[in-house]
């Protein structure tokens, strides 16, 4: 999903997960062996066990022994990536997806004894590795660490220094408002798959509160203002109901790399929303490609497009770098379409209206999932 809730990793000071922790109880013999093998594989990869059981860990394995009593690990640091680890005699998306909500995890790992392990992400990527024993644990850790080590950039720094002539917006904010309404008219799903088919009514209510789901709240739109600044839609707001510049549409004016913060210029006397978590991706694209005038990200798909290989969490430097590099390889970077694995597409163009004119007839609302 494009809008990441606060329990996810944010503002990590380094790009490497130096410590890990394992929490949980009531493990079966086979699950206990699998977890012990994961410990060995993690330490071979250079991580050390956190003696405070998660207080300093960048990666926490929240091991769920009793599936009916799954509990979230209460993060003590915003820089913690949590993987829910549990065991079943079989695996399926319908069974595994709800564990993400029940354990409030970034990723769920289902161990099937004698068969392998399957990963489930919020974007609904559901992929597995076959095997057993130490070889299986090594494969799981190999796929888990790039996600756990990624650096999330979702903190905002608001500065009341927006020029008075921009307090009411400009032609760019009006273009963003119009593009949001066009997206709403296209009828894209609020998520790229029928989430209501995978969650109970109670779990669905929880997810909606957590992510601020309502209308077309996923995805984001931006349009360049000048050489270094761009307007961008806020996080969690219905794109068909964008209204107020400085609140629903924010001016990104800088990036504090040391503290992993997006800098936003806002007018005085207004309560701004947070900018979309994908602002770091847009920042990198605009900086690398001066000819890009606008960027659109939606949870939809198009056939025949290049795509990322790793489904990094949204808002991470790694995902942003990956997408920017793929755009740079395109024949015309200023008019590119890049797929984000198990997630959606990012599209560049001279303006948002030009982007929509170009791709509207080719959009597929269902994102292919691995």
VOBA-1610 file (N, C-alpha, C; in pm, whole numbers, padded with zeros to 5 digits, always signed):
BEGIN
Unk+00084-00118+00000Unk+00000+00000+00000Unk+00088+00124+00000Unk+00032+00231-00055Unk+00115+00347-00064Unk+00127+00422+00067Unk+00026+00415+00151Unk+00032+00492+00274Unk+00065+00400+00390Unk+00186+00416+00447Unk+00236+00326+00549Unk+00201+00377+00688Unk+00145+00293+00778Unk+00108+00339+00910Unk+00230+00362+00995Unk+00215+00439+01103Unk+00328+00476+01186Unk+00403+00361+01248Unk+00344+00240+01272Unk+00423+00135+01330Unk+00537+00087+01240Unk+00534+00117+01111Unk+00639+00072+01022Unk+00767+00150+01047Unk+00877+00106+00983Unk+01006+00164+01007Unk+01012+00305+00953Unk+01079+00395+01029Unk+01090+00532+00984Unk+01219+00594+01035Unk+01282+00673+00948Unk+01395+00753+00990Unk+01510+00672+01043Unk+01534+00552+00993Unk+01645+00473+01042Unk+01776+00543+01014Unk+01867+00539+01110Unk+01992+00612+01096Unk+02091+00540+01007Unk+02073+00410+00986Unk+02163+00336+00901Unk+02083+00252+00805Unk+02150+00195+00706Unk+02083+00112+00608Unk+02097-00035+00640Unk+02162-00073+00749Unk+02181-00213+00782Unk+02114-00247+00914Unk+02050-00364+00917Unk+01990-00411+01040Unk+02099-00477+01123Unk+02146-00412+01231Unk+02259-00460+01309Unk+02219-00563+01414Unk+02095-00556+01460Unk+02050-00646+01566Unk+01913-00703+01533Unk+01887-00823+01585Unk+01757-00884+01566Unk+01708-00935+01701Unk+01579-00962+01707Unk+01519-01019+01828Unk+01413-01119+01787Unk+01392-01218+01873Unk+01287-01317+01853Unk+01196-01312+01975Unk+01067-01292+01950Unk+00969-01289+02059Unk+00859-01389+02027Unk+00790-01436+02131Unk+00681-01531+02112Unk+00699-01654+02199Unk+00593-01733+02211Unk+00596-01851+02297Unk+00499-01956+02242Unk+00491-02070+02313Unk+00400-02180+02276Unk+00430-02233+02136Unk+00560-02254+02111Unk+00602-02303+01980Unk+00596-02455+01975Unk+00553-02507+01861Unk+00562-02651+01838Unk+00709-02688+01818Unk+00740-02818+01823Unk+00878-02861+01804Unk+00930-02819+01667Unk+00849-02837+01564Unk+00896-02804+01428Unk+00912-02653+01409Unk+00821-02575+01465Unk+00834-02429+01454Unk+00954-02381+01534Unk+00976-02440+01650Unk+01092-02404+01731Unk+01222-02431+01658Unk+01231-02547+01589Unk+01352-02577+01513Unk+01373-02477+01400Unk+01263-02442+01331Unk+01271-02347+01221Unk+01321-02211+01271Unk+01270-02168+01384Unk+01312-02039+01440Unk+01460-02044+01481Unk+01503-02154+01540Unk+01645-02167+01576Unk+01733-02162+01451Unk+01686-02221+01342Unk+01762-02217+01218Unk+01766-02076+01160Unk+01657-02000+01178Unk+01657-01861+01134Unk+01757-01778+01215Unk+01767-01806+01346Unk+01865-01736+01429Unk+02006-01756+01374Unk+02038-01882+01345Unk+02172-01914+01294Unk+02198-01841+01162Unk+02099-01844+01073Unk+02115-01779+00943Unk+02130-01628+00957Unk+02055-01567+01049Unk+02066-01423+01072Unk+02205-01386+01123Unk+02258-01467+01213Unk+02390-01437+01268Unk+02500-01461+01164Unk+02479-01558+01077Unk+02573-01575+00967Unk+02572-01454+00874Unk+02457-01389+00865Unk+02444-01270+00780Unk+02499-01145+00846Unk+02547-01157+00972Unk+02610-01045+01039Unk+02526-00975+01144Unk+02405-01022+01171Unk+02322-00962+01274Unk+02354-01024+01409Unk+02332-00949+01514Unk+02353-00998+01650Unk+02221-00993+01727Unk+02208-01082+01823Unk+02085-01086+01903Unk+02077-00965+01995Unk+01961-00904+02001Unk+01937-00789+02087Unk+01910-00839+02229Unk+01995-00807+02326Unk+01974-00857+02462Unk+01849-00799+02528Unk+01797-00690+02473Unk+01678-00627+02532Unk+01549-00671+02463Unk+01557-00777+02382Unk+01441-00839+02319Unk+01356-00740+02238Unk+01422-00666+02156Unk+01349-00581+02063Unk+01363-00432+02084Unk+01421-00390+02196Unk+01432-00247+02223Unk+01525-00179+02123Unk+01631-00249+02081Unk+01728-00192+01989Unk+01730-00261+01853Unk+01646-00360+01835Unk+01652-00441+01713Unk+01594-00368+01593Unk+01659-00385+01479Unk+01604-00337+01354Unk+01508-00439+01293Unk+01526-00566+01330Unk+01441-00674+01280Unk+01392-00758+01397Unk+01261-00776+01405Unk+01201-00860+01509Unk+01121-00971+01443Unk+01149-01096+01485Unk+01067-01210+01443Unk+00962-01231+01552Unk+00839-01197+01521Unk+00729-01216+01615Unk+00670-01354+01586Unk+00710-01453+01666Unk+00674-01591+01641Unk+00538-01620+01705Unk+00444-01663+01622Unk+00306-01687+01667Unk+00287-01837+01681Unk+00286-01885+01806Unk+00266-02027+01829Unk+00120-02068+01823Unk+00033-01982+01877Unk-00110-02007+01879Unk-00176-01916+01777Unk-00217-01971+01664Unk-00272-01888+01556Unk-00398-01815+01597Unk-00471-01870+01691Unk-00596-01807+01734Unk-00572-01691+01830Unk-00448-01677+01876Unk-00418-01572+01975Unk-00300-01487+01930Unk-00294-01457+01801Unk-00184-01375+01749Unk-00189-01236+01810Unk-00074-01187+01854Unk-00065-01054+01914Unk+00045-00974+01846Unk+00024-00844+01830Unk+00129-00762+01768Unk+00247-00741+01863Unk+00366-00731+01808Unk+00482-00690+01886Unk+00475-00539+01902Unk+00485-00491+02023Unk+00474-00347+02049Unk+00611-00284+02029Unk+00625-00218+01916Unk+00753-00158+01880Unk+00791-00049+01978Unk+00917-00051+02019Unk+00970+00055+02104Unk+01055+00152+02023Unk+01072+00122+01897Unk+01147+00210+01807Unk+01076+00212+01673Unk+01067+00330+01612Unk+01003+00341+01482Unk+01091+00279+01373Unk+01214+00242+01409Unk+01302+00182+01311Unk+01300+00030+01313Unk+01191-00029+01356Unk+01184-00175+01369Unk+01096-00235+01261Unk+01150-00335+01191Unk+01077-00410+01089Unk+01035-00542+01152Unk+00905-00573+01148Unk+00853-00691+01216Unk+00805-00794+01115Unk+00853-00917+01132Unk+00806-01030+01052Unk+00731-01126+01143Unk+00607-01153+01111Unk+00529-01254+01185Unk+00567-01391+01130Unk+00609-01482+01218Unk+00651-01616+01177Unk+00559-01717+01245Unk+00501-01806+01167Unk+00406-01902+01223Unk+00407-02028+01138Unk+00326-02124+01174Unk+00331-02254+01106Unk+00191-02305+01076Unk+00175-02362+00958Unk+00052-02430+00918Unk+00092-02557+00842Unk-00005-02644+00825Unk+00019-02765+00746Unk+00006-02737+00597Unk-00047-02619+00563Unk-00059-02577+00424Unk-00054-02426+00421Unk-00054-02369+00301Unk-00051-02224+00291Unk-00148-02178+00184Unk-00203-02059+00201Unk-00286-01995+00099Unk-00296-01848+00132Unk-00318-01767+00031Unk-00331-01624+00053Unk-00446-01594+00149Unk-00557-01665+00133Unk-00675-01640+00217Unk-00645-01666+00364Unk-00563-01768+00393Unk-00528-01798+00532Unk-00419-01706+00586Unk-00324-01671+00499Unk-00205-01602+00547Unk-00222-01451+00556Unk-00301-01391+00468Unk-00311-01245+00466Unk-00361-01186+00599Unk-00464-01244+00662Unk-00511-01186+00788Unk-00405-01181+00898Unk-00301-01265+00890Unk-00197-01263+00993Unk-00124-01129+00996Unk-00114-01062+00882Unk-00051-00930+00878Unk-00123-00832+00968Unk-00256-00840+00968Unk-00336-00749+01049Unk-00334-00790+01195Unk-00351-00920+01221Unk-00356-00967+01359Unk-00224-00945+01432Unk-00114-00963+01361Unk+00017-00944+01423Unk+00076-00805+01394Unk+00004-00722+01320Unk+00049-00587+01282Unk+00193-00592+01232Unk+00218-00679+01136Unk+00353-00704+01088Unk+00377-00640+00953Unk+00504-00617+00921Unk+00540-00569+00789Unk+00532-00681+00685Unk+00558-00804+00731Unk+00555-00919+00642Unk+00521-01042+00725Unk+00452-01139+00665Unk+00416-01263+00733Unk+00490-01378+00666Unk+00543-01470+00747Unk+00617-01586+00695Unk+00551-01712+00750Unk+00491-01789+00660Unk+00424-01913+00698Unk+00516-02031+00671Unk+00553-02105+00776Unk+00638-02223+00762Unk+00549-02346+00748Unk+00571-02421+00641Unk+00500-02547+00619Unk+00604-02658+00634Unk+00601-02731+00745Unk+00705-02831+00771Unk+00723-02929+00655Unk+00850-02947+00619Unk+00883-03042+00513Unk+00858-02991+00373Unk+00806-02870+00361Unk+00771-02816+00228Unk+00844-02687+00196Unk+00835-02588+00287Unk+00900-02460+00261Unk+00841-02349+00346Unk+00857-02225+00299Unk+00805-02107+00370Unk+00750-02010+00268Unk+00639-01943+00307Unk+00573-01850+00216Unk+00561-01713+00279Unk+00590-01611+00198Unk+00586-01472+00242Unk+00456-01407+00196Unk+00399-01323+00280Unk+00282-01243+00242Unk+00309-01098+00282Unk+00284-01005+00189Unk+00303-00863+00218Unk+00169-00791+00210Unk+00167-00670+00264Unk+00045-00590+00260Unk+00000-00563+00117Unk+00095-00553+00024Unk+00057-00530-00114Unk-00008-00653-00177Unk-00002-00767-00104Unk-00060-00894-00140Unk+00036-00980-00220Unk+00162-00944-00227Unk+00258-01036-00283Unk+00260-01163-00198Unk+00249-01278-00259Unk+00244-01406-00187Unk+00336-01502-00261Unk+00458-01517-00210Unk+00558-01595-00280Unk+00632-01683-00181Unk+00689-01792-00229Unk+00749-01888-00138Unk+00882-01941-00183Unk+00948-02012-00091Unk+01071-02084-00121Unk+01053-02227-00070Unk+01098-02322-00150Unk+01087-02463-00113Unk+01209-02507-00034Unk+01191-02616+00042Unk+01304-02674+00113Unk+01273-02695+00260Unk+01377-02733+00335Unk+01363-02753+00478Unk+01500-02738+00544Unk+01500-02731+00675Unk+01623-02724+00751Unk+01700-02596+00730Unk+01833-02606+00745Unk+01919-02489+00735Unk+01913-02424+00598Unk+01901-02505+00493Unk+01895-02448+00358Unk+01773-02358+00342Unk+01660-02400+00398Unk+01539-02318+00392Unk+01559-02188+00470Unk+01614-02198+00590Unk+01635-02079+00671Unk+01725-01978+00600Unk+01829-02026+00533Unk+01918-01937+00459Unk+01843-01865+00348Unk+01753-01935+00278Unk+01676-01873+00171Unk+01579-01768+00225Unk+01517-01799+00338Unk+01424-01703+00399Unk+01498-01576+00439Unk+01611-01590+00505Unk+01687-01473+00549Unk+01739-01394+00429Unk+01779-01463+00323Unk+01827-01395+00203Unk+01720-01303+00144Unk+01593-01344+00150Unk+01484-01264+00096Unk+01433-01160+00196Unk+01452-01187+00323Unk+01400-01098+00426Unk+01490-00977+00449Unk+01621-00996+00445Unk+01712-00888+00484Unk+01705-00764+00396Unk+01691-00775+00262Unk+01680-00650+00185Unk+01562-00564+00228Unk+01453-00626+00269Unk+01337-00551+00316Unk+01363-00491+00454Unk+01420-00573+00542Unk+01444-00528+00679Unk+01552-00421+00686Unk+01644-00421+00591Unk+01754-00325+00593Unk+01722-00196+00518Unk+01608-00190+00453Unk+01574-00070+00377Unk+01547+00047+00470Unk+01571+00167+00420Unk+01558+00289+00501Unk+01430+00362+00465Unk+01340+00371+00560Unk+01210+00433+00536Unk+01217+00583+00560Unk+01162+00659+00467Unk+01163+00805+00477Unk+01019+00855+00479Unk+00960+00866+00598Unk+00822+00915+00607Unk+00806+01031+00705Unk+00915+01071+00770Unk+00905+01186+00860Unk+00895+01314+00779Unk+00821+01410+00830Unk+00801+01539+00764Unk+00854+01652+00851Unk+00909+01754+00787Unk+00946+01878+00855Unk+00869+01991+00788Unk+00779+02054+00863Unk+00695+02161+00809Unk+00760+02297+00838Unk+00773+02377+00735Unk+00826+02512+00750Unk+00724+02611+00696Unk+00686+02708+00778Unk+00585+02807+00737Unk+00651+02917+00654Unk+00710+02878+00541Unk+00784+02972+00458Unk+00734+02975+00314Unk+00612+02925+00291Unk+00556+02927+00156Unk+00528+03070+00113Unk+00567+03104-00010Unk+00544+03240-00060Unk+00394+03273-00058Unk+00358+03395-00017Unk+00215+03433-00009Unk+00140+03411-00140Unk+00208+03430-00253Unk+00138+03414-00381Unk+00102+03268-00410Unk+00153+03173-00328Unk+00121+03032-00345Unk+00026+02980-00238Unk-00017+03065-00146Unk-00102+03019-00036Unk-00233+02959-00088Unk-00284+03013-00195Unk-00409+02960-00252Unk-00383+02866-00369Unk-00258+02824-00385Unk-00224+02733-00493Unk-00192+02806-00622Unk-00177+02728-00728Unk-00145+02783-00860Unk-00198+02688-00967Unk-00152+02704-01089Unk-00202+02617-01197Unk-00162+02471-01174Unk-00053+02448-01103Unk-00011+02311-01075Unk-00103+02242-00975Unk-00142+02312-00869Unk-00234+02251-00772Unk-00371+02228-00835Unk-00411+02318-00925Unk-00539+02297-00994Unk-00531+02175-01085Unk-00415+02155-01146Unk-00395+02037-01231Unk-00402+01909-01147Unk-00343+01913-01028Unk-00348+01796-00939Unk-00492+01767-00897Unk-00568+01870-00863Unk-00709+01852-00826Unk-00787+01789-00940Unk-00768+01842-01062Unk-00839+01788-01179Unk-00798+01643-01206Unk-00669+01613-01192Unk-00622+01476-01217Unk-00679+01380-01114Unk-00690+01424-00990Unk-00750+01339-00887Unk-00895+01306-00919Unk-00967+01403-00971Unk-01107+01379-01009Unk-01114+01283-01129Unk-01022+01297-01222Unk-01019+01205-01337Unk-00993+01062-01291Unk-00901+01046-01197Unk-00874+00912-01143Unk-00998+00853-01080Unk-01070+00936-01007Unk-01193+00890-00942Unk-01295+00845-01046Unk-01303+00918-01158Unk-01398+00883-01264Unk-01359+00756-01338Unk-01229+00727-01343Unk-01184+00604-01408Unk-01237+00483-01334Unk-01257+00497-01203Unk-01315+00388-01124Unk-01214+00287-01076Unk-01089+00331-01052Unk-00989+00240-00997Unk-01031+00194-00858Unk-00995+00071-00825Unk-01026+00019-00693Unk-00945+00094-00588Unk-00999+00108-00465Unk-00921+00173-00360Unk-00798+00092-00321Unk-00795-00035-00356Unk-00676-00118-00342Unk-00669-00207-00465Unk-00549-00260-00499Unk-00535-00332-00625Unk-00589-00474-00621Unk-00659-00510-00517Unk-00719-00643-00507Unk-00834-00633-00407Unk-00929-00726-00409Unk-01045-00719-00320Unk-01010-00756-00176Unk-00959-00660-00102Unk-00914-00684+00035Unk-01027-00737+00124Unk-01150-00697+00093Unk-01263-00741+00173Unk-01287-00892+00162Unk-01231-00956+00059Unk-01246-01100+00044Unk-01148-01178+00131Unk-01047-01109+00185Unk-00942-01176+00261Unk-00948-01149+00411Unk-01025-01048+00451Unk-01031-01010+00592Unk-01172-01019+00645Unk-01182-01046+00774Unk-01312-01042+00840Unk-01358-00897+00849Unk-01484-00877+00883Unk-01537-00741+00893Unk-01461-00660+00998Unk-01429-00725+01111Unk-01354-00656+01217Unk-01215-00619+01170Unk-01145-00712+01102Unk-01011-00685+01053Unk-01012-00576+00947Unk-01114-00576+00864Unk-01124-00474+00760Unk-01143-00336+00822Unk-01225-00326+00926Unk-01242-00197+00995Unk-01110-00149+01053Unk-01033-00243+01108Unk-00904-00208+01167Unk-00808-00155+01061Unk-00803-00221+00946Unk-00715-00177+00839Unk-00757-00039+00788Unk-00886-00017+00775Unk-00934+00113+00727Unk-00896+00225+00822Unk-00905+00198+00954Unk-00862+00299+01050Unk-00712+00321+01044Unk-00637+00212+01032Unk-00492+00218+01033Unk-00438+00295+00914Unk-00495+00272+00797Unk-00444+00333+00674Unk-00526+00452+00628Unk-00631+00487+00700Unk-00713+00599+00657Unk-00780+00574+00525Unk-00825+00450+00503Unk-00885+00415+00375Unk-01023+00480+00361Unk-01044+00543+00251Unk-01174+00601+00220Unk-01167+00660+00082Unk-01247+00609-00010Unk-01236+00656-00146Unk-01102+00615-00206Unk-01055+00693-00303Unk-00930+00663-00370Unk-00815+00722-00288Unk-00791+00661-00169Unk-00689+00715-00081Unk-00551+00662-00111Unk-00541+00559-00193Unk-00412+00506-00232Unk-00356+00585-00350Unk-00226+00567-00375Unk-00164+00633-00487Unk-00130+00778-00454Unk-00068+00846-00549Unk-00031+00985-00527Unk-00004+01055-00660Unk-00009+01187-00656Unk+00010+01270-00774Unk+00104+01384-00738Unk+00188+01423-00832Unk+00273+01540-00808Unk+00298+01612-00940Unk+00332+01741-00927Unk+00365+01821-01045Unk+00472+01922-01006Unk+00571+01935-01094Unk+00685+02022-01066Unk+00646+02169-01062Unk+00702+02242-00963Unk+00684+02387-00957Unk+00803+02458-01021Unk+00923+02418-00981Unk+01044+02478-01037Unk+01156+02375-01033Unk+01279+02419-01045Unk+01393+02327-01057Unk+01403+02231-00939Unk+01371+02276-00817Unk+01393+02191-00700Unk+01267+02160-00620Unk+01152+02217-00655Unk+01032+02198-00573Unk+00918+02139-00657Unk+00828+02067-00586Unk+00711+02014-00655Unk+00594+02003-00557Unk+00474+02016-00611Unk+00351+01998-00535Unk+00316+01849-00534Unk+00263+01800-00421Unk+00229+01658-00413Unk+00107+01637-00323Unk+00029+01536-00357Unk-00090+01505-00277Unk-00051+01453-00139Unk-00137+01476-00043Unk-00112+01436+00097Unk-00142+01288+00116Unk-00096+01235+00226Unk-00117+01094+00260Unk-00260+01069+00308Unk-00319+00960+00258Unk-00448+00915+00311Unk-00569+00994+00265Unk-00553+01097+00183Unk-00666+01177+00140Unk-00725+01117+00013Unk-00856+01122+00001Unk-00925+01075-00118Unk-00882+01161-00236Unk-00820+01099-00338Unk-00768+01176-00451Unk-00879+01241-00533Unk-01001+01194-00520Unk-01112+01258-00589Unk-01166+01378-00514Unk-01111+01405-00393Unk-01161+01516-00311Unk-01048+01606-00261Unk-00944+01620-00340Unk-00838+01713-00306Unk-00891+01856-00315Unk-00861+01939-00213Unk-00920+02073-00211Unk-00818+02182-00178Unk-00759+02177-00059Unk-00687+02292-00006Unk-00537+02281-00022Unk-00473+02370-00100Unk-00327+02375-00104Unk-00272+02405+00035Unk-00163+02338+00070Unk-00106+02354+00204Unk-00161+02256+00303Unk-00273+02190+00269Unk-00330+02087+00356Unk-00343+01955+00279Unk-00419+01954+00170Unk-00439+01834+00088Unk-00331+01819-00019Unk-00273+01931-00059Unk-00166+01933-00159Unk-00051+02013-00098Unk+00066+01951-00089Unk+00178+02010-00017Unk+00295+02037-00109Unk+00370+02142-00078Unk+00487+02176-00159Unk+00611+02114-00096Unk+00668+02017-00166Unk+00794+01955-00122Unk+00908+02046-00166Unk+00985+02096-00069Unk+01090+02193-00101Unk+01229+02143-00067Unk+01241+02024-00006Unk+01374+01975+00025Unk+01371+01836+00085Unk+01490+01779+00103Unk+01505+01648+00165Unk+01623+01654+00261Unk+01597+01632+00388Unk+01700+01625+00492Unk+01748+01481+00497Unk+01854+01451+00420Unk+01898+01313+00407Unk+01950+01256+00539Unk+02021+01337+00616Unk+02079+01288+00741Unk+01972+01237+00837Unk+01861+01308+00845Unk+01754+01270+00937Unk+01637+01201+00868Unk+01651+01173+00738Unk+01548+01104+00660Unk+01413+01173+00672Unk+01413+01305+00645Unk+01289+01383+00655Unk+01263+01457+00525Unk+01136+01458+00484Unk+01092+01539+00371Unk+01056+01678+00423Unk+01113+01780+00359Unk+01090+01919+00401Unk+00975+01977+00319Unk+00877+02036+00387Unk+00757+02089+00322Unk+00740+02236+00357Unk+00713+02317+00255Unk+00683+02458+00276Unk+00532+02476+00280Unk+00480+02533+00389Unk+00336+02548+00408Unk+00303+02693+00444Unk+00178+02734+00421Unk+00138+02868+00462Unk+00114+02874+00613Unk+00124+02990+00674Unk+00095+03001+00817Unk-00053+02983+00844Unk-00085+02938+00965Unk-00224+02931+01008Unk-00304+02818+00947Unk-00239+02713+00898Unk-00312+02599+00842Unk-00253+02471+00899Unk-00338+02372+00923Unk-00295+02244+00977Unk-00272+02149+00861Unk-00146+02126+00822Unk-00121+02043+00704Unk-00136+01894+00735Unk-00172+01817+00634Unk-00163+01672+00644Unk-00017+01632+00618Unk+00013+01506+00640Unk+00145+01455+00603Unk+00149+01431+00453Unk+00264+01454+00392Unk+00276+01429+00250Unk+00278+01279+00225Unk+00247+01237+00105Unk+00249+01096+00069Unk+00384+01033+00104Unk+00383+00908+00148Unk+00508+00841+00183Unk+00599+00821+00062Unk+00546+00832-00058Unk+00628+00816-00177Unk+00698+00944-00220Unk+00697+01046-00134Unk+00761+01173-00169Unk+00910+01155-00199Unk+00977+01064-00129Unk+01119+01042-00153Unk+01142+00989-00295Unk+01051+00905-00342Unk+01063+00853-00479Unk+01047+00966-00580Unk+00947+01050-00562Unk+00925+01161-00653Unk+01043+01259-00648Unk+01096+01282-00527Unk+01211+01372-00511Unk+01329+01324-00595Unk+01359+01195-00585Unk+01473+01140-00660Unk+01451+01149-00810Unk+01329+01123-00855Unk+01301+01126-00999Unk+01314+01269-01053Unk+01255+01365-00983Unk+01263+01503-01030Unk+01408+01553-01032Unk+01486+01517-00932Unk+01625+01561-00926Unk+01708+01501-01039Unk+01681+01375-01071Unk+01760+01306-01173Unk+01717+01342-01315Unk+01592+01385-01331Unk+01538+01406-01466Unk+01468+01542-01474Unk+01543+01646-01509Unk+01486+01781-01516Unk+01370+01795-01614Unk+01361+01703-01712Unk+01253+01712-01811Unk+01120+01656-01761Unk+01122+01586-01647Unk+00997+01532-01591Unk+00918+01646-01528Unk+00794+01663-01575Unk+00711+01771-01522Unk+00607+01724-01423Unk+00574+01592-01424Unk+00471+01540-01335Unk+00494+01390-01316Unk+00443+01339-01204Unk+00455+01196-01173Unk+00322+01148-01116Unk+00278+01032-01163Unk+00155+00970-01115Unk+00187+00829-01066Unk+00139+00796-00947Unk+00152+00658-00896Unk+00013+00609-00859Unk-00027+00495-00918Unk-00157+00435-00887Unk-00140+00285-00869Unk-00234+00226-00797Unk-00235+00081-00777Unk-00313+00018-00892Unk-00247+00014-01004Unk-00301-00045-01126Unk-00183-00100-01203Unk-00205-00146-01325Unk-00096-00209-01400Unk-00109-00179-01548Unk-00001-00201-01622Unk-00001-00194-01767Unk+00086-00307-01819Unk+00047-00366-01928Unk+00124-00476-01984Unk+00251-00426-02053Unk+00355-00512-02052Unk+00476-00484-02127Unk+00564-00376-02071Unk+00564-00356-01938Unk+00646-00251-01877Unk+00758-00313-01793Unk+00873-00244-01782Unk+00978-00292-01692Unk+00931-00276-01547Unk+00982-00362-01458Unk+00934-00358-01319Unk+01047-00390-01223Unk+01031-00343-01100Unk+01126-00373-00994Unk+01123-00522-00963Unk+01232-00573-00907Unk+01241-00716-00874Unk+01210-00743-00727Unk+01237-00648-00640Unk+01214-00665-00495Unk+01103-00572-00452Unk+01008-00624-00377Unk+00897-00540-00332Unk+00934-00471-00200Unk+01029-00373-00212Unk+01066-00293-00095Unk+00943-00222-00038Unk+00943-00195+00092Unk+00831-00119+00149Unk+00819+00019+00085Unk+00698+00069+00074Unk+00676+00203+00020Unk+00743+00306+00108Unk+00795+00410+00045Unk+00857+00517+00119Unk+01002+00492+00156Unk+01061+00385+00104Unk+01201+00357+00136Unk+01293+00415+00029Unk+01414+00451+00073Unk+01514+00499-00022Unk+01544+00394-00128Unk+01543+00267-00086Unk+01576+00161-00179Unk+01474+00149-00291Unk+01345+00158-00259Unk+01243+00153-00363Unk+01256+00275-00454Unk+01277+00392-00394Unk+01290+00514-00473Unk+01408+00505-00569Unk+01522+00456-00520Unk+01641+00442-00604Unk+01618+00342-00716Unk+01553+00230-00682Unk+01524+00127-00781Unk+01438+00182-00894Unk+01332+00254-00860Unk+01242+00310-00961Unk+01314+00416-01045Unk+01390+00503-00979Unk+01462+00609-01051Unk+01562+00550-01150Unk+01627+00441-01110Unk+01724+00377-01200Unk+01654+00315-01322Unk+01537+00254-01299Unk+01463+00196-01412Unk+01415+00305-01507Unk+01373+00418-01453Unk+01331+00530-01537Unk+01449+00579-01621Unk+01568+00584-01560Unk+01687+00633-01632Unk+01722+00543-01750Unk+01684+00415-01745Unk+01716+00322-01853Unk+01617+00328-01969Unk+01506+00396-01947Unk+01404+00404-02051Unk+01450+00495-02166Unk+01404+00467-02290Unk+01443+00552-02404Unk+01407+00699-02383Unk+01291+00724-02322Unk+01248+00862-02293Unk+01210+00867-02145Unk+01305+00894-02055Unk+01274+00895-01911Unk+01161+00990-01873Unk+01145+01097-01949Unk+01042+01196-01916Unk+00901+01147-01949Unk+00891+01030-02017Unk+00760+00972-02046Unk+00769+00820-02027Unk+00797+00780-01904Unk+00820+00639-01871Unk+00705+00583-01789Unk+00692+00450-01794Unk+00599+00377-01708Unk+00678+00262-01644Unk+00685+00262-01513Unk+00762+00161-01441Unk+00668+00087-01345Unk+00679-00045-01345Unk+00599-00126-01254Unk+00671-00147-01121Unk+00596-00143-01013Unk+00647-00174-00880Unk+00593-00310-00842Unk+00681-00405-00821Unk+00643-00545-00799Unk+00536-00556-00690Unk+00428-00628-00724Unk+00317-00653-00632Unk+00252-00524-00580Unk+00259-00417-00657Unk+00215-00289-00599Unk+00140-00197-00694Unk+00201-00160-00807Unk+00135-00064-00895Unk+00232-00008-00997Unk+00205+00112-01048Unk+00290+00173-01149Unk+00324+00316-01110Unk+00442+00361-01156Unk+00483+00501-01146Unk+00504+00551-01288Unk+00443+00666-01321Unk+00442+00717-01459Unk+00492+00860-01459Unk+00581+00892-01553Unk+00630+01029-01567Unk+00573+01093-01694Unk+00569+01225-01696Unk+00520+01297-01813Unk+00537+01446-01796Unk+00500+01526-01897Unk+00513+01671-01887Unk+00412+01733-01792Unk+00296+01669-01775Unk+00192+01716-01685Unk+00104+01596-01649Unk+00024+01610-01544Unk-00064+01501-01504Unk-00171+01475-01609Unk-00224+01581-01669Unk-00326+01560-01772Unk-00267+01486-01891Unk-00142+01518-01927Unk-00078+01448-02038Unk-00054+01302-02005Unk-00018+01274-01880Unk+00002+01135-01836Unk-00127+01057-01849Unk-00236+01112-01797Unk-00364+01042-01801Unk-00412+01023-01945Unk-00392+01123-02029Unk-00431+01109-02170Unk-00355+00992-02234Unk-00229+00974-02193Unk-00143+00874-02254Unk-00174+00732-02208Unk-00210+00715-02080Unk-00219+00580-02026Unk-00361+00533-01994Unk-00458+00622-01992Unk-00591+00587-01941Unk-00650+00465-02010Unk-00636+00455-02140Unk-00697+00342-02212Unk-00622+00211-02191Unk-00501+00216-02133Unk-00419+00096-02116Unk-00413+00046-01973Unk-00474+00118-01878Unk-00464+00081-01737Unk-00542-00046-01708Unk-00479-00137-01635Unk-00545-00258-01586Unk-00561-00245-01434Unk-00684-00251-01382Unk-00703-00229-01239Unk-00647-00338-01149Unk-00625-00457-01204Unk-00573-00568-01123Unk-00421-00575-01137Unk-00350-00564-01025Unk-00205-00574-01027Unk-00164-00721-01022Unk-00080-00767-01115Unk-00036-00907-01107Unk+00051-00929-00986Unk+00025-01037-00913Unk+00095-01065-00789Unk+00179-01191-00799Unk+00296-01188-00739Unk+00381-01306-00735Unk+00362-01379-00603
//
